[in-house]
């Protein structure tokens, strides 16, 4: 899959899943999530409220997205989340698709 197709067709829903796990299960604030994912706080709010990224993902992709959220949470606690690693995690879910 081309990166452009992934970004257009799947990334908003993948981010929505990741944001919701970080917010609801790990208790991160919207600002912490926006800083970690390099997105705006209003975008985080839209993911949480279901305004953005509402497409249904397969169980496999939801599972992968949840695992990525867990990895992001662990890296944040270690203060070791770098942009390169974040890109790698999104590439990993793209490969699953």
C-alpha positions in Angstrom: 0.0 0.0 0.0 1.2 3.5 -0.8 1.8 5.8 2.1 -0.6 8.3 0.6 -3.4 5.7 0.5 -2.8 4.7 4.1 -2.7 8.3 5.4 -6.0 9.1 3.5 -7.9 5.9 4.1 -6.8 4.4 7.4 -4.6 6.7 9.5 -7.4 8.8 11.0 -9.2 5.7 12.3 -5.9 4.1 13.5 -5.1 7.4 15.4 -8.6 7.5 16.8 -8.1 4.0 18.3 -4.7 4.9 19.7 -5.9 8.2 21.1 -8.9 6.6 22.8 -6.7 3.9 24.4 -4.2 6.4 25.7 -7.0 8.6 27.0 -9.5 6.1 28.4 -7.3 3.2 29.5 -4.0 5.0 30.4 -5.5 8.3 31.6 -3.3 10.6 29.6 -4.5 14.1 29.1 -5.4 15.5 25.7 -2.3 17.7 25.8 0.0 14.7 26.6 -1.5 12.8 23.8 -1.2 15.7 21.3 2.4 16.2 22.3 3.2 12.5 21.9 1.5 12.0 18.6 2.5 15.4 17.2 -1.1 16.4 16.5 -3.1 19.3 17.9 -5.2 19.1 21.1 -8.4 19.9 19.1 -7.6 16.9 16.9 -7.3 14.7 20.0 -10.6 16.0 21.2 -12.2 15.2 17.9 -10.9 11.6 18.0 -12.2 11.2 21.5 -15.6 12.6 20.7 -15.9 10.5 17.5 -16.0 13.4 15.1 -12.8 12.3 13.4 -11.6 8.8 12.5 -14.9 7.1 12.7 -14.3 4.4 10.1 -14.6 0.8 11.2 -11.4 -1.1 11.3 -11.0 -4.9 11.2 -10.4 -6.7 14.5 -6.8 -7.4 13.5 -6.1 -3.7 12.8 -7.8 -2.7 16.1 -5.7 -5.2 18.0 -2.5 -3.8 16.3 -3.6 -0.2 17.1 -4.1 -1.1 20.7 -0.7 -2.8 20.9 0.9 0.4 19.4 -0.9 2.5 22.0 0.6 0.3 24.7 4.1 0.7 23.2 3.6 4.5 22.9 2.5 4.6 26.6 5.6 2.6 27.7 7.9 4.8 25.6 6.3 8.0 27.1 6.9 6.7 30.6 10.5 6.1 29.8 10.7 9.5 28.0 12.0 7.7 25.0 9.3 8.3 22.3 11.0 9.8 19.2 9.5 10.8 15.9 11.3 8.0 14.1 9.8 5.4 16.5 6.4 6.9 16.0 6.7 6.7 12.3 7.9 3.1 12.6 4.9 2.2 14.6 2.5 3.7 12.1 4.3 1.9 9.3 3.9 -1.4 11.2 0.1 -1.0 11.2 0.1 0.0 7.5 2.0 -3.3 6.7 -0.8 -5.2 8.5 -3.4 -3.6 6.3 
